[in-house]
Amino acid sequence: MVTSYEADISHWEAWQKEYRFGVLLILPPEPLFTQMNTLRARYDPRSQSYCDAHISLTTPLPRPLSEAHWSELKSIASIIKPFTVRYGPLMNYLPYPGICVAIESQAELDRLRTMLETASVFAGAAVRKFPFSAHLTIAEFISVEVTEALMVELKDVAPSGSFRCNGVSYMAPDRSFHFTERRKLMLSL
């Protein structure tokens, strides 16, 4: 295995248990990373306590990540060229409550996700609950009313810009269900 995993997950909520073996996602660079974490800590401290700002890519891994799996993922990542990620403006997915920063290019991110999910470590993974739509979450454990209010409050302060995506982080949760980066896949140079 490439990392250790929490052995006793009996205290986790049911939805958390499917993340036991982690997930692949993109961590934004500074200063966006700190800007998003500041917003998340203020408007949804529960989500922030689980994981720093990120763009979710894959479904949760259904099994521990072995060195052989990691080699396969590295091989896949090595044929994907780095690309520009544009972020902003603010958006939501009403009627589902929550607020986030829009992400583009969805096509490139979906291609990256699709290629990574062909790796054998994803065999038998749970089916995605919602269609893939890359975004940077600010708050998700909120009401529809709070969502609508935050869309107004944050419209002029939500970050916007772009960054170069050159890697994907493998993140897994600890005992308190806080995700930490365990390894990083670099895209082709």
CYANA upper distance limits for C-alpha pairs under 8 A (distance plus 0.5 A):
  1 MET  CA     64 PRO  CA      6.99
  1 MET  CA     65 LEU  CA      6.06
  1 MET  CA     66 SER  CA      4.55
  1 MET  CA     67 GLU  CA      6.38
  2 VAL  CA     65 LEU  CA      6.51
  2 VAL  CA     66 SER  CA      6.05
  2 VAL  CA     67 GLU  CA      6.24
  2 VAL  CA     70 TRP  CA      8.10
  3 THR  CA     65 LEU  CA      8.12
  3 THR  CA    182 ARG  CA      7.33
  5 TYR  CA     20 ARG  CA      7.57
  5 TYR  CA     21 PHE  CA      7.23
  5 TYR  CA     64 PRO  CA      8.35
  5 TYR  CA    172 ALA  CA      8.16
  5 TYR  CA    173 PRO  CA      8.20
  5 TYR  CA    174 ASP  CA      7.72
  6 GLU  CA     20 ARG  CA      7.69
  6 GLU  CA    173 PRO  CA      8.06
  6 GLU  CA    174 ASP  CA      6.49
  6 GLU  CA    175 ARG  CA      6.23
  8 ASP  CA    175 ARG  CA      8.20
  9 ILE  CA     17 LYS  CA      7.30
  9 ILE  CA     20 ARG  CA      8.44
  9 ILE  CA    175 ARG  CA      7.82
 12 TRP  CA     16 GLN  CA      6.45
 12 TRP  CA     17 LYS  CA      6.82
 12 TRP  CA    177 PHE  CA      8.07
 13 GLU  CA     17 LYS  CA      7.18
 14 ALA  CA     18 GLU  CA      8.10
 15 TRP  CA     19 TYR  CA      8.29
 16 GLN  CA     20 ARG  CA      7.69
 16 GLN  CA    177 PHE  CA      8.16
 18 GLU  CA     60 PRO  CA      7.05
 18 GLU  CA     62 PRO  CA      7.79
 19 TYR  CA     23 VAL  CA      7.50
 19 TYR  CA     60 PRO  CA      5.82
 19 TYR  CA     61 LEU  CA      7.54
 19 TYR  CA    172 ALA  CA      7.90
 19 TYR  CA    173 PRO  CA      7.90
 20 ARG  CA     61 LEU  CA      8.47
 20 ARG  CA    172 ALA  CA      7.32
 20 ARG  CA    173 PRO  CA      6.97
 21 PHE  CA     60 PRO  CA      7.51
 21 PHE  CA     61 LEU  CA      5.98
 21 PHE  CA     62 PRO  CA      7.09
 21 PHE  CA     63 ARG  CA      6.45
 21 PHE  CA     64 PRO  CA      5.91
 21 PHE  CA     65 LEU  CA      7.73
 21 PHE  CA    172 ALA  CA      6.51
 21 PHE  CA    173 PRO  CA      8.21
 22 GLY  CA     60 PRO  CA      6.25
 22 GLY  CA     61 LEU  CA      6.25
 22 GLY  CA    170 TYR  CA      7.44
 22 GLY  CA    171 MET  CA      5.87
 22 GLY  CA    172 ALA  CA      4.38
 22 GLY  CA    173 PRO  CA      7.03
 22 GLY  CA    179 PHE  CA      8.45
 23 VAL  CA     57 LEU  CA      8.31
 23 VAL  CA     58 THR  CA      6.65
 23 VAL  CA     59 THR  CA      6.99
 23 VAL  CA     60 PRO  CA      5.26
 23 VAL  CA     61 LEU  CA      6.34
 23 VAL  CA    170 TYR  CA      6.41
 23 VAL  CA    171 MET  CA      6.08
 23 VAL  CA    172 ALA  CA      6.99
 24 LEU  CA     56 SER  CA      7.56
 24 LEU  CA     57 LEU  CA      6.43
 24 LEU  CA     58 THR  CA      6.02
 24 LEU  CA     59 THR  CA      8.38
 24 LEU  CA     60 PRO  CA      8.27
 24 LEU  CA    168 VAL  CA      6.95
 24 LEU  CA    169 SER  CA      6.11
 24 LEU  CA    170 TYR  CA      5.17
 24 LEU  CA    171 MET  CA      6.79
 25 LEU  CA     54 HIS  CA      7.03
 25 LEU  CA     55 ILE  CA      6.14
 25 LEU  CA     56 SER  CA      5.18
 25 LEU  CA     57 LEU  CA      5.42
 25 LEU  CA     58 THR  CA      7.36
 25 LEU  CA    168 VAL  CA      6.16
 25 LEU  CA    169 SER  CA      5.87
 25 LEU  CA    170 TYR  CA      7.12
 25 LEU  CA    171 MET  CA      7.87
 26 ILE  CA     54 HIS  CA      6.02
 26 ILE  CA     55 ILE  CA      5.50
 26 ILE  CA     56 SER  CA      7.09
 26 ILE  CA     57 LEU  CA      7.76
 26 ILE  CA    165 CYS  CA      8.35
 26 ILE  CA    167 GLY  CA      7.62
 26 ILE  CA    168 VAL  CA      5.54
 26 ILE  CA    169 SER  CA      6.29
 27 LEU  CA     33 PHE  CA      7.79
 27 LEU  CA     53 ALA  CA      7.08
 27 LEU  CA     54 HIS  CA      5.18
 27 LEU  CA     55 ILE  CA      7.04
 27 LEU  CA    168 VAL  CA      7.92
 27 LEU  CA    169 SER  CA      7.30
 28 PRO  CA     32 LEU  CA      6.73
 28 PRO  CA     33 PHE  CA      5.77
 28 PRO  CA     53 ALA  CA      7.65
 28 PRO  CA     54 HIS  CA      6.77
 28 PRO  CA     55 ILE  CA      8.18
 28 PRO  CA    163 PHE  CA      8.28
 29 PRO  CA     33 PHE  CA      5.98
 29 PRO  CA    163 PHE  CA      7.88
 30 GLU  CA     34 THR  CA      6.84
 31 PRO  CA     35 GLN  CA      6.74
 32 LEU  CA     36 MET  CA      6.48
 32 LEU  CA    159 PRO  CA      7.82
 33 PHE  CA     37 ASN  CA      6.67
 33 PHE  CA     52 ASP  CA      8.44
 33 PHE  CA     53 ALA  CA      6.60
 34 THR  CA     38 THR  CA      6.54
 35 GLN  CA     39 LEU  CA      6.95
 35 GLN  CA    159 PRO  CA      7.96
 36 MET  CA     40 ARG  CA      6.55
 36 MET  CA     53 ALA  CA      6.35
 36 MET  CA    136 LEU  CA      8.43
 36 MET  CA    138 ILE  CA      7.30
 36 MET  CA    159 PRO  CA      8.40
 37 ASN  CA     41 ALA  CA      6.46
 37 ASN  CA     48 GLN  CA      7.49
 37 ASN  CA     52 ASP  CA      6.61
 37 ASN  CA     53 ALA  CA      6.09
 38 THR  CA     42 ARG  CA      6.81
 39 LEU  CA     43 TYR  CA      6.53
 39 LEU  CA     44 ASP  CA      8.42
 39 LEU  CA    138 ILE  CA      6.61
 40 ARG  CA     44 ASP  CA      5.66
 40 ARG  CA     45 PRO  CA      6.68
 40 ARG  CA     47 SER  CA      7.68
 40 ARG  CA     48 GLN  CA      6.11
 40 ARG  CA     53 ALA  CA      8.15
 40 ARG  CA    137 THR  CA      8.13
 40 ARG  CA    138 ILE  CA      5.32
 40 ARG  CA    139 ALA  CA      6.60
 41 ALA  CA     45 PRO  CA      4.92
 41 ALA  CA     46 ARG  CA      8.43
 41 ALA  CA     47 SER  CA      8.50
 41 ALA  CA     48 GLN  CA      6.07
 41 ALA  CA     49 SER  CA      8.43
 43 TYR  CA    138 ILE  CA      7.49
 43 TYR  CA    139 ALA  CA      6.38
 44 ASP  CA     48 GLN  CA      6.94
 44 ASP  CA    138 ILE  CA      7.49
 44 ASP  CA    139 ALA  CA      5.35
 44 ASP  CA    140 GLU  CA      7.43
 44 ASP  CA    141 PHE  CA      7.13
 44 ASP  CA    142 ILE  CA      8.07
 45 PRO  CA     49 SER  CA      6.50
 46 ARG  CA     50 TYR  CA      7.32
 46 ARG  CA    141 PHE  CA      7.98
 47 SER  CA     51 CYS  CA      7.09
 47 SER  CA    139 ALA  CA      7.60
 47 SER  CA    140 GLU  CA      7.69
 47 SER  CA    141 PHE  CA      7.77
 48 GLN  CA     52 ASP  CA      6.26
 48 GLN  CA     53 ALA  CA      8.07
 49 SER  CA    178 HIS  CA      6.81
 50 TYR  CA    173 PRO  CA      8.46
 50 TYR  CA    177 PHE  CA      6.31
 50 TYR  CA    178 HIS  CA      4.79
 50 TYR  CA    179 PHE  CA      6.53
 51 CYS  CA    178 HIS  CA      6.22
 51 CYS  CA    179 PHE  CA      5.61
 51 CYS  CA    180 THR  CA      7.93
 52 ASP  CA    179 PHE  CA      8.27
 53 ALA  CA    136 LEU  CA      7.26
 53 ALA  CA    137 THR  CA      7.69
 54 HIS  CA    136 LEU  CA      6.51
 54 HIS  CA    137 THR  CA      8.12
 55 ILE  CA    134 ALA  CA      6.65
 55 ILE  CA    135 HIS  CA      6.25
 55 ILE  CA    136 LEU  CA      5.97
 55 ILE  CA    137 THR  CA      8.46
 56 SER  CA    134 ALA  CA      7.11
 56 SER  CA    135 HIS  CA      8.02
 57 LEU  CA    109 LEU  CA      8.14
 57 LEU  CA    110 ASP  CA      8.40
 57 LEU  CA    113 ARG  CA      5.96
 57 LEU  CA    134 ALA  CA      7.75
 58 THR  CA    113 ARG  CA      6.32
 58 THR  CA    116 LEU  CA      7.99
 58 THR  CA    117 GLU  CA      7.05
 59 THR  CA    117 GLU  CA      8.40
 59 THR  CA    125 ALA  CA      7.60
 59 THR  CA    126 ALA  CA      7.62
 59 THR  CA    127 VAL  CA      8.20
 59 THR  CA    128 ARG  CA      6.91
 60 PRO  CA    125 ALA  CA      7.61
 60 PRO  CA    126 ALA  CA      8.11
 61 LEU  CA     65 LEU  CA      8.27
 61 LEU  CA    121 VAL  CA      7.21
 61 LEU  CA    122 PHE  CA      6.34
 61 LEU  CA    125 ALA  CA      6.96
 62 PRO  CA    121 VAL  CA      7.83
 62 PRO  CA    122 PHE  CA      6.96
 62 PRO  CA    123 ALA  CA      8.24
 62 PRO  CA    124 GLY  CA      7.44
 62 PRO  CA    125 ALA  CA      5.73
 62 PRO  CA    126 ALA  CA      8.00
 63 ARG  CA    121 VAL  CA      7.30
 63 ARG  CA    122 PHE  CA      8.46
 65 LEU  CA     69 HIS  CA      6.43
 65 LEU  CA     70 TRP  CA      7.22
 65 LEU  CA    121 VAL  CA      7.29
 66 SER  CA     70 TRP  CA      6.71
 67 GLU  CA     71 SER  CA      6.66
 68 ALA  CA     72 GLU  CA      6.84
 69 HIS  CA     73 LEU  CA      6.75
 69 HIS  CA    119 ALA  CA      7.87
 69 HIS  CA    120 SER  CA      7.39
 69 HIS  CA    121 VAL  CA      6.40
 70 TRP  CA     74 LYS  CA      6.60
 71 SER  CA     75 SER  CA      6.69
 72 GLU  CA     76 ILE  CA      6.87
 72 GLU  CA    119 ALA  CA      7.05
 72 GLU  CA    120 SER  CA      8.46
 73 LEU  CA     77 ALA  CA      6.60
 73 LEU  CA    116 LEU  CA      7.04
 73 LEU  CA    119 ALA  CA      6.87
 73 LEU  CA    185 LEU  CA      8.05
 74 LYS  CA     78 SER  CA      6.49
 74 LYS  CA    185 LEU  CA      6.53
 74 LYS  CA    186 MET  CA      7.91
 75 SER  CA     79 ILE  CA      7.57
 76 ILE  CA     80 ILE  CA      7.67
 76 ILE  CA    115 MET  CA      7.40
 76 ILE  CA    116 LEU  CA      7.09
 76 ILE  CA    119 ALA  CA      8.44
 77 ALA  CA    116 LEU  CA      7.89
 77 ALA  CA    185 LEU  CA      7.09
 77 ALA  CA    186 MET  CA      6.96
 77 ALA  CA    187 LEU  CA      5.44
 77 ALA  CA    188 SER  CA      7.14
 78 SER  CA    186 MET  CA      7.48
 78 SER  CA    187 LEU  CA      5.65
 78 SER  CA    188 SER  CA      4.92
 78 SER  CA    189 LEU  CA      8.41
 79 ILE  CA    187 LEU  CA      7.57
 79 ILE  CA    188 SER  CA      6.07
 80 ILE  CA    112 LEU  CA      7.77
 80 ILE  CA    187 LEU  CA      6.06
 80 ILE  CA    188 SER  CA      5.95
 81 LYS  CA    166 ASN  CA      8.14
 81 LYS  CA    187 LEU  CA      6.35
 81 LYS  CA    188 SER  CA      5.41
 81 LYS  CA    189 LEU  CA      7.21
 82 PRO  CA    164 ARG  CA      7.24
 82 PRO  CA    165 CYS  CA      5.96
 82 PRO  CA    166 ASN  CA      5.14
 82 PRO  CA    167 GLY  CA      8.09
 82 PRO  CA    187 LEU  CA      6.35
 82 PRO  CA    188 SER  CA      7.05
 82 PRO  CA    189 LEU  CA      7.75
 83 PHE  CA    108 GLU  CA      8.16
 83 PHE  CA    164 ARG  CA      6.16
 83 PHE  CA    165 CYS  CA      5.90
 83 PHE  CA    166 ASN  CA      7.50
 84 THR  CA    105 SER  CA      8.31
 84 THR  CA    162 SER  CA      7.12
 84 THR  CA    163 PHE  CA      6.16
 84 THR  CA    164 ARG  CA      4.98
 84 THR  CA    165 CYS  CA      6.44
 85 VAL  CA    103 ILE  CA      7.35
 85 VAL  CA    104 GLU  CA      6.29
 85 VAL  CA    105 SER  CA      6.75
 85 VAL  CA    162 SER  CA      5.92
 85 VAL  CA    163 PHE  CA      5.87
 85 VAL  CA    164 ARG  CA      6.55
 85 VAL  CA    165 CYS  CA      6.90
 86 ARG  CA    103 ILE  CA      6.22
 86 ARG  CA    104 GLU  CA      5.55
 86 ARG  CA    105 SER  CA      7.36
 86 ARG  CA    160 SER  CA      8.04
 86 ARG  CA    161 GLY  CA      6.28
 86 ARG  CA    162 SER  CA      4.67
 86 ARG  CA    163 PHE  CA      7.12
 87 TYR  CA    101 VAL  CA      6.91
 87 TYR  CA    102 ALA  CA      6.07
 87 TYR  CA    103 ILE  CA      5.11
 87 TYR  CA    104 GLU  CA      6.92
 87 TYR  CA    159 PRO  CA      7.91
 87 TYR  CA    160 SER  CA      5.59
 87 TYR  CA    161 GLY  CA      5.92
 87 TYR  CA    162 SER  CA      6.32
 88 GLY  CA    101 VAL  CA      5.68
 88 GLY  CA    102 ALA  CA      5.43
 88 GLY  CA    103 ILE  CA      7.00
 88 GLY  CA    158 ALA  CA      7.73
 88 GLY  CA    159 PRO  CA      6.67
 88 GLY  CA    160 SER  CA      4.71
 88 GLY  CA    161 GLY  CA      7.17
 89 PRO  CA    101 VAL  CA      6.24
 89 PRO  CA    102 ALA  CA      6.15
 89 PRO  CA    155 LYS  CA      8.21
 89 PRO  CA    158 ALA  CA      7.42
 89 PRO  CA    159 PRO  CA      7.85
 89 PRO  CA    160 SER  CA      6.64
 90 LEU  CA     99 ILE  CA      7.73
 90 LEU  CA    100 CYS  CA      6.32
 90 LEU  CA    101 VAL  CA      5.01
 90 LEU  CA    102 ALA  CA      6.50
 90 LEU  CA    151 MET  CA      7.53
 90 LEU  CA    154 LEU  CA      8.19
 90 LEU  CA    155 LYS  CA      6.79
 90 LEU  CA    158 ALA  CA      6.74
 91 MET  CA     99 ILE  CA      6.48
 91 MET  CA    100 CYS  CA      5.91
 91 MET  CA    101 VAL  CA      6.24
 91 MET  CA    102 ALA  CA      6.40
 91 MET  CA    151 MET  CA      7.88
 92 ASN  CA     96 TYR  CA      8.43
 92 ASN  CA     97 PRO  CA      7.89
 92 ASN  CA     98 GLY  CA      6.49
 92 ASN  CA     99 ILE  CA      5.23
 92 ASN  CA    100 CYS  CA      6.48
 92 ASN  CA    147 THR  CA      8.10
 92 ASN  CA    151 MET  CA      8.49
 93 TYR  CA     97 PRO  CA      7.28
 93 TYR  CA     98 GLY  CA      7.42
 93 TYR  CA     99 ILE  CA      8.00
 94 LEU  CA     98 GLY  CA      8.12
 94 LEU  CA    144 VAL  CA      7.97
 95 PRO  CA    144 VAL  CA      7.78
 96 TYR  CA    144 VAL  CA      7.75
 97 PRO  CA    140 GLU  CA      6.95
 97 PRO  CA    141 PHE  CA      8.03
 97 PRO  CA    142 ILE  CA      6.65
 97 PRO  CA    143 SER  CA      6.05
 97 PRO  CA    144 VAL  CA      5.27
 97 PRO  CA    147 THR  CA      6.35
 98 GLY  CA    137 THR  CA      8.27
 98 GLY  CA    138 ILE  CA      8.16
 98 GLY  CA    139 ALA  CA      5.82
 98 GLY  CA    140 GLU  CA      4.64
 98 GLY  CA    141 PHE  CA      7.27
 98 GLY  CA    142 ILE  CA      6.58
 98 GLY  CA    143 SER  CA      7.88
 98 GLY  CA    144 VAL  CA      7.83
 98 GLY  CA    147 THR  CA      5.95
 99 ILE  CA    137 THR  CA      6.81
 99 ILE  CA    138 ILE  CA      6.19
 99 ILE  CA    139 ALA  CA      5.85
 99 ILE  CA    140 GLU  CA      6.97
 99 ILE  CA    147 THR  CA      6.49
 99 ILE  CA    150 LEU  CA      7.87
 99 ILE  CA    151 MET  CA      7.66
100 CYS  CA    135 HIS  CA      6.87
100 CYS  CA    136 LEU  CA      5.85
100 CYS  CA    137 THR  CA      4.70
100 CYS  CA    138 ILE  CA      5.42
100 CYS  CA    139 ALA  CA      7.29
101 VAL  CA    135 HIS  CA      6.34
101 VAL  CA    136 LEU  CA      5.55
101 VAL  CA    137 THR  CA      6.94
101 VAL  CA    138 ILE  CA      7.76
101 VAL  CA    158 ALA  CA      7.71
101 VAL  CA    159 PRO  CA      8.08
102 ALA  CA    134 ALA  CA      8.01
102 ALA  CA    135 HIS  CA      5.67
102 ALA  CA    136 LEU  CA      7.25
103 ILE  CA    134 ALA  CA      6.34
103 ILE  CA    135 HIS  CA      5.53
103 ILE  CA    136 LEU  CA      7.65
104 GLU  CA    109 LEU  CA      8.45
104 GLU  CA    134 ALA  CA      8.14
105 SER  CA    109 LEU  CA      6.90
106 GLN  CA    110 ASP  CA      6.35
106 GLN  CA    133 SER  CA      7.45
106 GLN  CA    134 ALA  CA      6.95
107 ALA  CA    111 ARG  CA      6.62
108 GLU  CA    112 LEU  CA      6.74
109 LEU  CA    113 ARG  CA      6.63
109 LEU  CA    134 ALA  CA      7.70
110 ASP  CA    114 THR  CA      6.42
110 ASP  CA    132 PHE  CA      7.67
111 ARG  CA    115 MET  CA      6.61
112 LEU  CA    116 LEU  CA      6.71
113 ARG  CA    117 GLU  CA      6.60
114 THR  CA    118 THR  CA      7.09
115 MET  CA    119 ALA  CA      8.08
117 GLU  CA    122 PHE  CA      6.34
118 THR  CA    122 PHE  CA      7.39
118 THR  CA    123 ALA  CA      8.49
119 ALA  CA    123 ALA  CA      7.97
128 ARG  CA    132 PHE  CA      8.36
142 ILE  CA    146 VAL  CA      6.68
142 ILE  CA    147 THR  CA      7.26
143 SER  CA    147 THR  CA      6.67
144 VAL  CA    148 GLU  CA      6.77
145 GLU  CA    149 ALA  CA      6.78
146 VAL  CA    150 LEU  CA      6.51
147 THR  CA    151 MET  CA      6.75
148 GLU  CA    152 VAL  CA      7.34
149 ALA  CA    153 GLU  CA      6.70
150 LEU  CA    154 LEU  CA      6.14
150 LEU  CA    155 LYS  CA      8.36
151 MET  CA    155 LYS  CA      6.31
154 LEU  CA    158 ALA  CA      6.18
166 ASN  CA    186 MET  CA      6.48
166 ASN  CA    187 LEU  CA      5.70
166 ASN  CA    188 SER  CA      8.19
167 GLY  CA    184 LYS  CA      7.10
167 GLY  CA    185 LEU  CA      5.85
167 GLY  CA    186 MET  CA      4.76
167 GLY  CA    187 LEU  CA      5.74
168 VAL  CA    184 LYS  CA      6.19
168 VAL  CA    185 LEU  CA      5.57
168 VAL  CA    186 MET  CA      7.03
168 VAL  CA    187 LEU  CA      8.23
169 SER  CA    181 GLU  CA      6.72
169 SER  CA    182 ARG  CA      8.04
169 SER  CA    183 ARG  CA      6.54
169 SER  CA    184 LYS  CA      4.92
169 SER  CA    185 LEU  CA      6.71
170 TYR  CA    181 GLU  CA      6.26
170 TYR  CA    182 ARG  CA      6.18
170 TYR  CA    183 ARG  CA      5.72
170 TYR  CA    184 LYS  CA      6.38
170 TYR  CA    185 LEU  CA      8.11
171 MET  CA    179 PHE  CA      6.22
171 MET  CA    180 THR  CA      5.75
171 MET  CA    181 GLU  CA      4.91
171 MET  CA    182 ARG  CA      6.09
171 MET  CA    183 ARG  CA      7.84
172 ALA  CA    178 HIS  CA      8.37
172 ALA  CA    179 PHE  CA      5.47
172 ALA  CA    180 THR  CA      6.28
172 ALA  CA    181 GLU  CA      7.31
172 ALA  CA    182 ARG  CA      7.37
173 PRO  CA    177 PHE  CA      5.31
173 PRO  CA    178 HIS  CA      5.41
173 PRO  CA    179 PHE  CA      4.49
173 PRO  CA    180 THR  CA      6.82
174 ASP  CA    178 HIS  CA      5.94
174 ASP  CA    179 PHE  CA      6.83
174 ASP  CA    180 THR  CA      8.05
